[in-house]
Each structure stands twice: as structure tokens, then as C-alpha cells.
């Protein structure tokens, strides 16, 4: 009897366990998260069919009813059947106005503006060599007294520089005095005076000798202009000869500011352009100037040209060696510009998001010109009056990715791989190694290279076994290899062949 009861109790427990498992399975199979349930299309009051609701900031999850987003502090946005793809006939993307507001999209108009391609450069102050004056003597003599004893001293026009004793001038003066005392004809006296002038005897010295009746052999050299003594070539007591440079005085009324200008900016410069020079050490001091000369010499290492600016220095504040910040104003011109923040640069491409007349958005490739700071010049791709997205363009791209219309704006169109470019040159083999050959070659026109000595990689250690150091060769190479350039062919040239 007890055995029968135990079997019955076990059967009853098994039935209860099976029923519970069945009920629990049905409850688990029902979707409890509306975000994962299949959305059921509904219709709005205006008859538009809503496919689902979604959070535009979190692509992917879809909801079957409106409400607050579980991801962001915002309401879910409906996706209508007539804009599910967002595509227009022209391939743009439609973005709901509510979404645009949530994305914080701003627009800007493409406009024409008169601008000047101005830029800043740093120049070093130098003497204006056109203002240099050389003080010499045209007679042999001695420096009896030196009034200016150190280089770089400032001098004024007419200031005494040195006293020279010239014994060679005593004879002609005594002859003149003797002729006057003897009462000879005036023509002879005049001829004696002309002879002294031809000997470069100063007129003041002749006048004093006639007034005193005694020949004068000492005279004072004076500064012919204001400036500084840039070169002092004598000392007190030394002998001087005709044509010897005693002093070189550099003027300071105007100075040069020599600046290194990038090659791309130098082509826009023209002589006579105005410039504002600000002292690097004190921005409160500014000077007016102009472009005097673009020196016909370019640095091959920095690709810059030297430009010489003439700067007014009448107040004498500038001295050689000082640094000036030059604000060069280029010629004014009318340009088509857009805000710089509206341009998406993706490597070799520049893209802007254009708002079309029907409210759709489309990416457009543009060619850019000069960077004007907050604005950028557009050479092609846009027209005046076009509306472009100034902010939020990356979020529009995200919206477009969600709808699979624009795709990845950063990807460029597929292009065929570029063909291998071969470069030709001639030169002399300096050394041969298993991995490369060092060649002193002439200019390479296709690469705009000057003559130089460099190593070219070999495709294999056994390549070009007949080439030896000292050979004159004609060779072809391409980009690649361990050294950056790899030899394709090397041919030994005959003796006497033109390189």
C-alpha cells in the first residue's frame, strides 16, 4: 500500500513540473523589450505612414511606439514610409526638421567678398647699402688726430672725423703765395689756384693760406652725412695714401628688412607693395615700409626667396640685427568664399554639404584656393548663393549612413593604380654593394633634382654584375626599395660619350 502511494506521489510531482516548465516557456518566448520587437506600421493624422521610431543619435535600435529615448535625453523621431530611404531623384538625403534642430545644424551662404592675400613674415634689419658713404683722402699724409675712435659710433653731418697732415700740399701753396707777392699777372695766379684744385686741396685750405700768408698742410675730414661709422680703417698716427678708405658711414634714415618668403607666397608679391613693420621686441612700435626688391635667388632646402623691404627709420629706433614682424598686404581681389568650418578635408579631397532647394542635402567636391583664416576661397564646385552646412555636417553624414544614401564621404572614388614612372639619369658609379649602387649623377628633370650623389637600391644582390666603381653609366630607376628609389636598368657608357 505504501509503495503504491509513493508511485502516485512521484507521478503527480512530475506532471506539476512539466506544466510549470510549459507555462514558463510561453512567458519567456513573448517579447518584453519594445526596442527589439518588430515595429508595427501605423499612420498619423495627415495620412503619412510611420514605419518605426528611432533615436537619430544612436543608429540601429527601432521602436514600435513614440516615447523618450532610453539612450539620450530626447524624444524618439518617427521614420515615415515616404522618407525611409531619404533619397531624392538627385541622390541627396532628406533630414527631418526636428532632427536638424536636434543636431544643431547651422547654414552659411556662399558669397563673394573683396579680400587681399595678406600674410606675415619676420625680417632682420640691415643697413640700406645705398646710403653708405666712403670717406677717403686723395693725398699721401699722416693722421695727426683721430676724432672718432670706435666703429658703430653715431656721427652727424659735418662732424670732425680726423685731422690729416699732408706735406705734399705745402709746395703748391708756397708757389701761389710767392706769385701773389711778386705781383705777376692775374692769369698766372689763377692758373696756380687751378693747379691746387686739381690736386684736391680743399678750397677752405687755400683761402686760409691766402689770408694768413702761410701754407697750410693740416686739414680736417668731416662726416658727409648722418649715420654710424660702419667701418673704421685707420688709427691715430698711421700713414695714409690716395684712395685709401678711412671711414665708411652707413645711413640710418632708412633700413632694409630682409625676410624669407615661401615660394608659394612670393609669386604674389610685387615691387612697391606697402608693408607695416612691427618691432618684435615691442609691438607698440610700428614703421611704414614698402617692398623694394625680390632677390633672384631661391633656397633649394627651404624653398624660400629673400625679399628686401625698405622701412622708414627717421626716428632712429631701428638698428641692424633687430627683428621686425612684417604685415604684407597683397593686392585686393574679389573671391568666392565659404566659412572654413564648412569644409571637410578628406586627404586629397575637399567636400562640403550643400542644402538643395527641396531641403535635401548632398555632398559636393570643391577645389579650394587661398586660406583666409575664418573663410576659405572656393575655386570651383560651388556658386554664389549656395547654402552649405557650417556645423553638423558630420552628423548629417551619420544620418546618411543610417539611411545608406551618402555612404562614406571620406572614401574617394575607386581609381586604377598609378602606372610606374621611370626616371632617367647619367652619372659615375662610386661604389657597389650587395643591396645598392652609389652613383654621382647629373640633374633629373622628371624629379627636378640637381646633381648629387646618392644610393639606389638593387632588386636583388646579383643584379647588374658587370657594373664596377668608376664606370660611366646611363640608368633608369623608380620609386621604391629600401633607399626609396630602385634601379630598373644600368648600362655602361662608352668612353668619350656625352653625359
C-alpha positions, 0 to 999 in steps of 0.5 A: 500500500505504501509503495503504491502511494509513493508511485502516485506521489512521484507521478503527480510531482512530475506532471506539476513540473512539466506544466510549470516548465510549459507555462514558463516557456510561453512567458519567456518566448513573448517579447518584453523589450519594445526596442527589439520587437518588430515595429508595427506600421501605423499612420498619423493624422495627415495620412503619412505612414510611420514605419518605426521610431528611432533615436537619430543619435544612436543608429540601429535600435527601432521602436514600435511606439513614440516615447523618450529615448532610453539612450539620450535625453530626447524624444524618439523621431518617427521614420515615415514610409515616404522618407525611409530611404531619404533619397531624392531623384538627385541622390541627396538625403532628406533630414527631418526638421526636428532632427536638424534642430536636434543636431544643431545644424547651422547654414552659411551662404556662399558669397563673394567678398573683396579680400587681399592675400595678406600674410606675415613674415619676420625680417632682420634689419640691415643697413640700406647699402645705398646710403653708405658713404666712403670717406677717403683722402686723395693725398699721401699724409699722416693722421695727426688726430683721430676724432672718432675712435670706435666703429658703430659710433653715431656721427652727424653731418659735418662732424670732425672725423680726423685731422690729416697732415699732408706735406705734399700740399705745402709746395703748391701753396708756397708757389701761389703765395710767392706769385701773389707777392711778386705781383705777376699777372692775374692769369698766372695766379689763377692758373696756380689756384687751378693747379691746387684744385686739381690736386684736391686741396680743399678750397677752405685750405687755400683761402686760409693760406691766402689770408694768413700768408702761410701754407697750410698742410693740416686739414680736417675730414668731416662726416658727409652725412648722418649715420654710424661709422660702419667701418673704421680703417685707420688709427691715430698716427698711421700713414695714409695714401690716395684712395685709401678708405678711412671711414665708411658711414652707413645711413640710418634714415632708412633700413632694409628688412630682409625676410624669407618668403615661401615660394608659394607666397612670393609669386604674389608679391610685387615691387612697391607693395606697402608693408607695416613693420612691427618691432618684435621686441615691442609691438607698440612700435610700428614703421611704414615700409614698402617692398623694394626688391625680390632677390633672384635667388631661391633656397633649394632646402627651404624653398624660400626667396629673400625679399628686401623691404625698405622701412622708414627709420627717421626716428632712429629706433631701428638698428641692424640685427633687430627683428621686425614682424612684417604685415604684407598686404597683397593686392585686393581681389574679389573671391568666392568664399565659404566659412572654413568650418564648412569644409571637410578635408578628406586627404586629397579631397575637399567636400562640403554639404550643400542644402538643395532647394527641396531641403535635401542635402548632398555632398559636393567636391570643391577645389579650394584656393587661398586660406583666409583664416575664418573663410576659405576661397572656393575655386570651383564646385560651388556658386554664389548663393549656395547654402552649405552646412557650417556645423553638423555636417558630420552628423548629417553624414551619420544620418546618411549612413543610417539611411545608406544614401551618402555612404562614406564621404571620406572614401574617394572614388575607386581609381586604377593604380598609378602606372610606374614612372621611370626616371632617367639619369647619367652619372659615375658609379662610386661604389657597389654593394650587395643591396645598392649602387652609389652613383654621382649623377647629373640633374633629373628633370622628371624629379627636378633634382640637381646633381648629387650623389646618392644610393639606389637600391638593387632588386636583388644582390646579383643584379647588374654584375658587370657594373664596377666603381668608376664606370660611366653609366646611363640608368633608369630607376623608380620609386621604391626599395629600401633607399626609396628609389630602385634601379630598373636598368644600368648600362655602361657608357662608352668612353668619350660619350656625352653625359 
